[in-house]
Amino acid sequence: MVRRLFLIFIFLTSIQSCSKEEKLYEPTVKQNPYKLYKEALDAFDKNDFFFASKKFSEAELNFDKIELSAKSAIMSSFSLYAINFYDEALDNLNRYLKTYPSDKNVIYAEYLKTIIYYEQISDEKKDLKPLIEADKNIDNFIKKYPTSDYSIDLKFKKDLIKNQLAAKELYVAKYYISTQKWIPAIKRLKIIVEKFNQTIFIEEALHRLVEINYHIGLKEEAKKYAKILGYNYNSSKWFEQSYKILNKDYEIQKFTKDKGLNKSDSFFKKIIKMIK
């Protein structure tokens, strides 16, 4: 009995000491959400996006109206996106979509998710995963919101992704050519011909197929691809190069350098105006 009372005494004193030192459950004082949102918006307008994200998150937790909490959550995500905190922005957007599935800004959130995947695309020399992920997300968005204005923008970006996927295949094919691995090179080039024939890389891919097949003695195959190239792109520099392979006496004309693609993307600014 004495031992049991002693153990109870030790337990109670330990609880008291913890409560004095740690204060684990000390309640927080509710803050004015409108003031927090104003601070966040001011920081956002000054491009202090990290602070803005923090304040938008605090406002979300303090608003009683669910639509204002949702608005704060998505603005916090935009702020994280603005400083290229892509992983954090995606986490925040996924949480927003689960917490506020009926919010009016859901389409903007899903669009932003797609843009984040798109902007993480690296060049053709690097990993394919971001390209594939972006392509998949664009397809999902267009399928879900086919008549949306954002789908028009994403269809344009999808075309750019196709070009980059084709560029990746061509880059790998050229590597195989440089190491004289003809069969893997042909396989890569055929992927461009079969899957990415609407891209800017189709002409070079056809020329490389002419070049490789002629080099390894498959002259009929070389002529086949030369005919395709000639029928569709008979004024291109790549047709000139292929024609020279099959006709040694032909003198190649000089071509000016192709102009690069320009893209202007002020489209995203519309979203900020609509949400703020």
Secondary structure, 3 states (H helix, E strand, C coil): CHHHHHHHHHHHHHHHHHHHHCCCCCCCCCCCHHHHHHHHHHHHHCCCHHHHHHHHHHHHHHCCCHHHHHHHHHHHHHHHHHCCCHHHHHHHHHHHHHHCCCCCCHHHHHHHHHHHHHHCCCCCCCCCHHHHHHHHHHHHHHHHCCCCHHHHHHHHHHHHHHHHHHHHHHHHHHHHHHCCCHHHHHHHHHHHHHHCCCCCCHHHHHHHHHHHHHHCCCHHHHHHHHHHHHHHHCCCHHHHHHHHHHCCCCCCCCCCCCCCCCCCCCHHHHHHHHHC
